[in-house]
Every structure is written in structure tokens, then in C-alpha cells.
Amino acid sequence: MSEAISGQNEPNYFDTLPPDAISEELAPVIDELGLRENCRQLAMEGWTVVQKPASDEFNARFRAKIKELCPKGGGNMLLAKDPAFVEAVMNPSLMAMAEFSVGRGFLLSQVAASVRPSGSDSIGLHADNNWLPAPFPAHNMLLTACWATDGYTREGGATLVIPGSNNLRRHPNEKETVEKAGAIAIECEPGSVAMWDGNLWHANWPRKTEGERVVCHITYTRLMMRPVENYHAHAEELVAEYGETMSQLLGQNDLLDSPTGARYAKLRQTFNNAKR
């Protein structure tokens, strides 16, 4: 195998990091953004809130764009529909937390939105690892980040979580979905991002207040996971506009899912990223 194919010039990582470890490469970024406590809480309890990772101006503009594009209560495939969604997806704090949670070289899986009016019911208790059998892997496979443009309160229909349920590494049973023992509400200011791992049991509280709860739901996954949304038709344009980071998010920086077969020039890079 040639040097170009084997990736001989890249460093070689033989050891897989523990699920709660922050890699040496990522640690300076986490510290600069003030996210170390978020990493600890996400690893231990399965959820955390990144407080206002962007300006109030962006949050107001983002909310208005969601309302414009999702007039009937929800929408998906939003990455290619407006630059505001790209800005949210590529926000430095979200990108850093995604790398911590689902590893270097992670993919974008879904960009969706929901607009919940007063009187909206709650959804059933579940873990987002719905396409994985139990026991779930020790390393998290999927990270959900919900940009709460209106903030979260229990009365306003905030996400309901059961802290620590991520450590059970299984789906809730029928009794547990009814009882919701230990449930709390994620409460945060407008413009904050609530996030949880794929193992965490969660739902939402019924919305009792007037007005609407406008949220963008962003999902990141490990590089070997199959994304929910397929952006192949938009990939060339998005990568040309947003560069290397977008290329990674859409799976163009690894050897998998290639229309021409495995890209062996990216083999070592892919294997290294999968261990970080």
C-alpha cells in the first residue's frame, strides 16, 4: 500500500479514549469556551445546557427564520434552506461539545425544527438511540442539541429528562415510561442550547403557557452512524460555501459512504478519528 493510501504521514492513535475523556487536542478549545463543566455533566448525567452560545441578535433572527420556514409547526432538511441553520450547526460551542460526545470526525445527522403552541401534548419517554438494541455502547453514538429560541420552562413545555438514566444503557420499559420517576425540566434562557446523549431518557412537559415554543433540533453522530437526513444533493454547494468543517459534517472527510468505494487515502485518518 502506498504512503498516500496508508496515511503514513498522519499520527497513529492506538488507544481509544474513555467515554468521559476530553482529548488533548480538544481540551484547549473546551477551556477557551468554558465548557468543561458541560462536558462533565453530559458524561455523568446525560444532559447539559450551553448558555447562550450566540448573540441575542442571532437568536431573534434564527427564531424568525424558523417561523418563516416552518409555518405548520415543524420542518426538516433545514441545513440547505438558510445560512442561519449553518451558523447554528457550526457554532463553536456546539461543535466542541459534539466532538467531546460523539468523537472527532463526527457527522451531522439532522437539522429539524418544531413550533409548539399552547396546549401541545407531551411526547412519550424514550432514548434517542431508538435504532440501537440494548445494551447501548459505552461510548455515546448520538448527541441531540436543541436551540431554545424562546427559552425553556416547565410550564412552557420544556424538555423532560431523567438525569443519570443514560448510565442504564437501555430503553425505558412500559412502566418506566408512565411513571417517569426522577424527571426534571430543563430550564434555560432564550438562545441557550439544551443537549443530551443518545442514552438519556427524555420527553417533554405539556405546554400550558400562551404563545409558542420555537426550537431547532440539531443531531450529531459518530462518523460510522447513518445520518437521518441525506444532504448529498446539496453537498457540493454547501462545502464550496462553508469549507472543511462542512465537508466533515457531511461525511466527505472519511472513507465511508463513498460513491466510488472506500477512500483508502483517508483510511488512517478515519481510523484515528474513530478512536478520539
Secondary structure, DSSP 8 states (H G I E B T S, - for coil): --HHHHTTTS----S---TT---TTTHHHHHHHT-HHHHHHHHHHSEEEE---S-HHHHHHHHHHHHHH-TTSEE---TTT-HHHHHHHT-HHHHHHHHHHH-TT-EEEEEEEEEEETT------B-S-TTS-SS--SS--EEEEEEETT-B-TTBT-EEE-TTGGGG-S---HHHHHH-TT-EE--B-TTEEEEEETT--EEE--B-SSSEEEEEEEEEE-TTS--SS--HHHHHHHHHHH-HHHHHHTTTTSSSS-TTS--GGGHHHHHHHHT-
